[in-house]
């Protein structure tokens, strides 16, 4: 895991939080940006994604894939369940026998003014088996196996996509997150949409 503060230029961060596509986008509406377009971002969101990822990956390694991205905004009481960043089938590990995770995921916070809303990440091993996922949760010791990262405006948190994670309860305030995962091959879900 890597944490970067003041990760993108402030002018771009401000443009992002005021961008009409960003402000009007439905929550958890998943999109895919082909890596072949990485050096020619055409929207404010893609310019932000370019800045988020450009110094951390070799784009040549992902030419058959790209970046899956979505936006989560919470204003007040919210929390989510333990999960993995997966895309195949129905995106619910508890209903699948196997899954495929992306390579890396980033939680980027364009704007935060909240109490709570920590990113909690379990220190689990890589697996694509449903039973191992459930067993990890059954045996979880939160005091020794969970890292908690505070959301901070213009902070990016990079972690392996196979790490089980969730967002802790948000007691009040706003927490915006532009989340994205990088894939070596375009997931079938997005190929079907073409």
Secondary structure, DSSP 4 states (H G I P E B T S, - for coil): -EEESS-S-HHHHHHHHH-HHHHHPPTT--EEEEGGGTTS--SHHHHHHHHHHTTTS-GGGGTT-EEEEEEEEEESSB----B--B-STTS-GGG-SB--B-SEEEEEES-EEEEE--EEEE------BHHHHHHHHHT--HHHHEEEE---TTEEEEEETTS-EEE--EEEEEEEEEEEEEESS--HHHHHH-
